Amino acid sequence: SFKEKQQSEKNQKKEPKYIKDLMKANELRKREQTIMWERMEIKERKREDDKFQDQERFITSSYLRLQKMRKEQEELDKLEDKYNSKKSVQETEGGMGGFYQKLLTSNTSMGGGKRGEVFQKDSSASTAKPTLEKLEDSIKRKKEEIEERLKEVELKKQKKEKEMLERIEREQSNADKEKSTNSSERERS
């Protein structure tokens, strides 16, 4: 009875441990692959520029929106990285554990950080806390903005698809009417 209750609670609470992290990593990889692919395309276009200098170039509004969304996503990723780095510093504040963690992640001689990057740590946790809250708020706002824009783009896409289908149906019905009038005229003559 008691063991059964514990087992049923365990079974209900069981969720995959690492799926969320794997999904995030997969999404990040896809984003990086598209960025790499676009960069390769841009390089290829630059190589072929001299062939098509005299022709006009057109950039669609959807492509511009996509570029803007990617820039915003990059900014969001930078904010999240900044937030995570400050959060990790705050969590590993005291003791030798914090010292070694900082040494391994921030020291360039130990393989952490970027070359030439200067690592500074706020000595007071009270000053770090408000900045973390600000970063969390800005990340949250950016995510909401991006989600809203994605919804808008999706709605516009659906609207255009609907309009296209309606136009195709109208054209098809007009073509059917013309065929029927042509066939009735042929029968009369």
C-alpha positions in Angstrom: 0.0 0.0 0.0 2.6 2.6 1.0 5.2 1.1 -1.4 2.6 1.0 -4.1 1.8 4.7 -3.6 5.5 5.6 -3.7 5.9 3.6 -6.9 2.8 5.1 -8.5 4.1 8.6 -7.6 7.5 7.8 -9.1 5.8 6.5 -12.3 3.7 9.7 -12.6 6.7 12.0 -12.0 9.0 10.2 -14.4 10.0 12.5 -17.2 12.9 12.2 -19.5 15.9 13.9 -17.8 17.9 15.0 -20.8 15.3 15.5 -23.6 14.9 19.2 -23.1 18.7 19.7 -23.2 19.0 17.5 -26.3 16.2 19.5 -28.0 17.9 22.8 -27.2 21.2 21.5 -28.5 19.6 20.2 -31.7 17.9 23.6 -32.2 21.2 25.4 -31.7 22.9 23.0 -34.2 20.3 23.6 -36.8 20.6 27.4 -36.4 24.4 27.2 -36.7 24.1 25.0 -39.8 21.7 27.5 -41.5 24.1 30.3 -40.6 27.0 28.4 -42.1 25.0 27.5 -45.2 24.0 31.2 -45.7 27.6 32.3 -45.3 28.7 29.8 -48.0 25.9 31.1 -50.3 27.0 34.7 -49.7 30.6 33.7 -50.6 29.5 31.9 -53.7 27.4 34.9 -54.8 30.3 37.3 -54.2 32.5 35.0 -56.5 29.8 35.2 -59.2 29.1 38.9 -58.8 31.1 40.0 -61.8 29.0 37.8 -64.1 25.8 39.5 -63.1 26.8 43.1 -62.5 24.5 44.6 -65.1 21.4 42.8 -63.8 19.0 44.0 -61.1 18.9 42.3 -57.7 15.8 41.7 -55.7 15.5 41.0 -52.0 12.1 39.8 -50.7 10.6 41.3 -47.6 10.4 37.8 -46.1 14.1 37.3 -46.5 14.7 40.7 -44.8 12.4 39.7 -42.0 14.3 36.4 -41.7 17.6 38.2 -41.5 16.2 40.6 -38.8 14.9 37.7 -36.8 18.3 35.9 -36.9 20.0 39.1 -35.7 17.6 39.3 -32.9 18.2 35.7 -32.1 22.0 36.3 -32.0 21.5 39.2 -29.6 19.3 37.0 -27.5 21.9 34.3 -27.4 24.5 36.8 -26.4 22.3 38.1 -23.6 21.7 34.5 -22.4 25.4 33.8 -22.5 26.1 36.9 -20.5 23.4 36.0 -18.0 24.7 32.4 -17.7 28.2 33.6 -17.1 27.2 36.1 -14.4 24.9 33.5 -12.8 27.7 30.9 -12.7 30.0 33.5 -11.1 27.4 34.3 -8.5 26.7 30.6 -7.7 30.3 29.7 -7.4 31.1 32.8 -5.4 32.8 31.4 -2.3 35.4 28.9 -1.4 38.0 27.0 -3.3 35.3 25.4 -5.5 34.5 28.8 -6.9 38.1 29.6 -7.4 38.8 26.4 -9.4 35.6 26.8 -11.4 36.6 30.3 -12.3 40.1 29.2 -13.1 39.0 26.5 -15.5 36.3 28.5 -17.2 37.8 31.9 -17.4 41.6 31.5 -17.5 42.9 31.4 -21.1 45.9 29.4 -20.2 43.6 26.6 -18.9 41.6 26.7 -22.1 38.7 28.8 -21.0 37.4 32.1 -22.4 38.7 33.9 -25.5 42.2 35.1 -26.1 42.7 38.7 -25.0 39.4 38.8 -23.1 39.6 40.4 -19.7 37.6 38.7 -17.0 36.4 40.9 -14.2 34.2 39.8 -11.4 32.1 42.1 -9.2 33.3 41.7 -5.7 29.8 42.2 -4.3 27.0 39.8 -5.0 24.5 42.6 -4.3 25.6 44.4 -7.5 25.5 41.3 -9.5 22.0 40.3 -8.5 20.2 43.4 -10.0 22.1 43.0 -13.3 21.0 39.3 -13.4 17.4 40.3 -12.9 17.8 43.0 -15.6 19.3 40.4 -18.0 16.5 37.9 -17.2 13.9 40.6 -17.9 15.5 41.6 -21.2 15.9 38.0 -22.3 12.3 37.4 -21.4 11.2 40.5 -23.3 13.3 39.6 -26.4 11.8 36.1 -26.4 8.3 37.5 -26.2 9.0 39.9 -29.1 10.5 37.1 -31.2 7.5 34.9 -30.5 5.1 37.7 -31.4 6.9 38.4 -34.7 6.9 34.7 -35.5 3.1 34.6 -34.9 2.7 37.7 -37.1 4.8 36.1 -39.9 2.8 32.9 -39.6 -0.5 34.7 -39.8 0.6 36.7 -42.8 1.8 33.5 -44.5 -1.5 31.8 -43.8 -3.4 34.9 -45.1 -1.3 34.9 -48.3 -1.8 31.2 -48.8 -5.6 31.7 -48.4 -5.6 34.5 -50.9 -3.6 32.5 -53.4 -6.0 29.6 -53.0 -9.0 31.8 -53.5 -7.5 33.4 -56.6 -6.6 30.0 -58.0 -10.2 28.8 -57.4 -11.6 32.0 -59.1 -9.3 31.6 -62.1 -10.3 27.9 -62.3 -14.0 28.7 -62.1 -13.6 31.4 -64.8 -11.7 28.9 -67.0 -14.5 26.3 -66.4 -17.1 28.9 -67.3 -15.2 29.8 -70.5 -14.9 26.2 -71.5 -18.6 25.6 -70.9 -19.6 28.7 -73.0 -17.2 27.7 -75.7 -18.5 24.2 -75.8 -22.1 25.5 -75.9 -21.3 27.9 -78.7 -19.7 25.0 -80.6 -22.8 22.9 -80.1 -24.9 25.7 -81.5 -22.9 26.1 -84.6 
